[in-house]
Amino acid sequence: MKKFFYLLTFLLISLQSSQLFAQNKIKWLSWEEALEKSKKDKKKIFIDVYTDWCGWCKKMDKTTFSEDHIARYVNANYYAVKFDAEMKIPVTLKGKTYNFVKSGTSGYHEFAAHILQGKMSYPSMVFMDEDVSMIQAIPGYQDSPTFEMIITYFGSNSHKSIPWNKYMNLFVRDQYFISPMPGKN
């Protein structure tokens, strides 16, 4: 009976601790919240451009964005924004206001068109630097390993000194943190 009690206790503790470690979620902000926070504490901005009808967007939410190590890295290095490319609320960037444009039965948001450089594809992600200037837009669904490389590429400022193809070859994932291999620039 004692063995059963110890085993049950061990299983309950293991279950609780695994749930504690898997609680990281990306802290999504509105565009306005990200801008406000970046005034006080400079960080890069990561924008997930999506639509409600996009199946690949939903898949990325359920898979890539729900991974614990991804959420930890994004939360530590970026202000993360979920931006609906068909929302009707105006947004402002550097003094310019962007609005919803009706087109046929639906429409698009001018801000999404601006940051995606007219290439309206969902899901897409946009990376901006600490001064809210465009680094790069990347279209399409990204699985966890690929997205991990992308967020660390921009998050570590490797994009300023290492070509993407070289970075992909240098990239190493450690179970506790993510970084390119040190000393192999």
C-alpha positions as CSV (number, residue, x, y, z in Angstrom):
1,M,0.0,0.0,0.0
2,K,2.9,2.4,0.8
3,K,4.4,1.8,-2.7
4,F,1.0,2.6,-4.3
5,F,0.8,5.8,-2.2
6,Y,4.4,6.9,-3.2
7,L,3.7,6.1,-6.8
8,L,0.5,8.1,-6.8
9,T,2.2,11.0,-5.1
10,F,5.1,10.9,-7.6
11,L,2.6,10.8,-10.6
12,L,0.6,13.8,-9.2
13,I,3.7,15.9,-8.6
14,S,5.1,15.0,-12.0
15,L,1.8,16.0,-13.6
16,Q,1.6,19.3,-11.8
17,S,5.2,20.2,-12.6
18,S,4.8,19.4,-16.3
19,Q,1.7,21.6,-16.4
20,L,3.7,24.4,-14.7
21,F,6.4,24.2,-17.4
22,A,3.9,24.1,-20.2
23,Q,2.1,27.2,-19.2
24,N,4.0,29.6,-21.4
25,K,1.8,31.2,-24.1
26,I,2.7,34.0,-26.4
27,K,1.5,37.3,-24.8
28,W,-0.4,38.8,-27.8
29,L,-0.9,42.5,-27.8
30,S,-2.9,44.9,-30.0
31,W,-0.9,47.1,-32.3
32,E,-1.5,50.1,-30.0
33,E,-0.3,48.2,-26.9
34,A,2.9,47.1,-28.6
35,L,3.6,50.7,-29.7
36,E,3.0,52.0,-26.2
37,K,5.2,49.4,-24.6
38,S,8.0,49.9,-27.1
39,K,8.1,53.6,-26.1
40,K,9.1,52.6,-22.5
41,D,11.1,49.4,-23.1
42,K,12.6,49.0,-26.6
43,K,12.0,45.5,-28.1
44,K,11.5,44.3,-31.6
45,I,7.9,43.7,-32.8
46,F,6.7,40.5,-34.3
47,I,3.3,40.7,-36.1
48,D,1.3,37.6,-37.0
49,V,-0.9,38.8,-39.9
50,Y,-3.9,36.5,-40.2
51,T,-7.6,36.3,-41.2
52,D,-10.5,34.5,-39.4
53,W,-11.1,32.3,-42.4
54,C,-7.4,31.2,-42.8
55,G,-7.0,27.5,-42.0
56,W,-3.2,27.6,-42.0
57,C,-3.3,30.6,-39.6
58,K,-5.4,28.4,-37.2
59,K,-3.0,25.5,-37.6
60,M,0.0,27.8,-36.8
61,D,-1.8,29.0,-33.6
62,K,-2.4,25.4,-32.5
63,T,1.0,24.1,-33.3
64,T,3.9,26.5,-33.7
65,F,2.7,29.3,-31.5
66,S,1.6,26.9,-28.8
67,E,5.0,25.4,-28.2
68,D,6.5,26.4,-24.8
69,H,10.0,27.2,-26.0
70,I,8.6,29.4,-28.8
71,A,6.4,31.3,-26.5
72,R,9.3,31.9,-24.0
73,Y,11.5,33.2,-26.7
74,V,8.9,35.4,-28.3
75,N,7.8,36.9,-25.0
76,A,11.4,37.6,-23.9
77,N,12.5,39.2,-27.2
78,Y,9.5,40.7,-28.9
79,Y,6.2,42.5,-28.5
80,A,3.9,40.0,-30.3
81,V,0.9,41.4,-32.2
82,K,-1.9,39.5,-33.8
83,F,-3.2,41.5,-36.6
84,D,-6.4,40.6,-38.5
85,A,-5.8,41.7,-42.1
86,E,-9.6,42.3,-42.4
87,M,-10.3,44.3,-39.2
88,K,-12.1,47.5,-39.5
89,I,-10.4,49.6,-36.8
90,P,-7.9,52.2,-38.1
91,V,-4.3,52.0,-36.9
92,T,-1.5,54.5,-37.0
93,L,2.2,54.0,-37.7
94,K,4.6,57.0,-37.6
95,G,1.9,59.5,-38.0
96,K,0.1,57.8,-40.9
97,T,-3.3,56.3,-40.3
98,Y,-4.3,53.1,-42.1
99,N,-7.9,52.0,-42.6
100,F,-10.1,49.1,-43.8
101,V,-10.7,49.2,-47.5
102,K,-14.0,47.6,-48.6
103,S,-13.5,45.4,-51.7
104,G,-16.3,43.2,-53.0
105,T,-18.0,41.3,-50.2
106,S,-15.1,41.8,-47.8
107,G,-11.9,43.9,-47.9
108,Y,-8.5,44.4,-46.5
109,H,-6.7,46.6,-44.0
110,E,-4.3,49.1,-45.5
111,F,-1.8,48.5,-42.7
112,A,-1.7,44.8,-43.6
113,A,-1.1,45.7,-47.2
114,H,1.6,48.2,-46.1
115,I,3.6,45.8,-43.9
116,L,3.2,42.9,-46.3
117,Q,4.3,45.2,-49.1
118,G,1.1,44.4,-51.1
119,K,1.7,40.6,-51.0
120,M,-1.5,39.7,-49.1
121,S,-0.9,36.1,-48.1
122,Y,-2.0,34.4,-44.8
123,P,-0.5,33.6,-42.5
124,S,2.4,36.0,-42.8
125,M,4.7,37.4,-40.2
126,V,6.4,40.7,-40.0
127,F,9.4,41.6,-38.0
128,M,10.1,45.2,-37.0
129,D,13.1,46.6,-35.2
130,E,13.1,48.5,-31.9
131,D,12.4,51.8,-33.8
132,V,9.3,50.2,-35.4
133,S,11.0,50.1,-38.8
134,M,10.5,47.1,-41.1
135,I,13.0,44.3,-41.0
136,Q,11.2,41.8,-43.1
137,A,7.9,40.2,-44.0
138,I,7.8,36.4,-44.4
139,P,4.7,34.7,-45.9
140,G,3.3,31.3,-45.2
141,Y,2.8,28.7,-42.5
142,Q,6.0,28.0,-40.5
143,D,6.5,24.8,-38.6
144,S,8.1,25.0,-35.1
145,P,11.7,24.3,-36.1
146,T,11.6,26.7,-39.0
147,F,9.9,29.4,-37.0
148,E,12.4,28.9,-34.2
149,M,15.2,29.7,-36.6
150,I,13.5,32.7,-37.9
151,I,12.7,34.3,-34.6
152,T,16.2,33.8,-33.3
153,Y,17.7,35.1,-36.5
154,F,16.0,38.4,-36.1
155,G,15.8,38.3,-32.2
156,S,19.6,37.9,-31.9
157,N,20.3,40.6,-34.7
158,S,22.0,37.9,-36.7
159,H,20.3,39.2,-39.8
160,K,22.6,42.2,-39.6
161,S,25.8,40.1,-40.0
162,I,25.0,36.6,-41.2
163,P,23.3,35.6,-44.4
164,W,20.2,33.5,-43.8
165,N,21.6,30.4,-45.6
166,K,24.7,30.5,-43.4
167,Y,22.6,31.0,-40.3
168,M,20.5,27.9,-41.1
169,N,23.6,25.8,-41.2
170,L,24.9,27.2,-37.9
171,F,21.7,27.0,-36.0
172,V,21.6,24.7,-33.0
173,R,18.7,24.2,-30.6
174,D,19.5,23.5,-27.0
175,Q,16.7,22.2,-24.8
176,Y,17.0,25.2,-22.4
177,F,17.6,28.1,-24.8
178,I,17.9,28.8,-28.5
179,S,20.9,30.3,-30.2
180,P,23.2,30.0,-33.2
181,M,26.4,28.1,-32.5
182,P,28.8,30.4,-30.7
183,G,31.9,31.5,-32.4
184,K,30.9,30.2,-35.9
185,N,30.0,33.5,-37.6
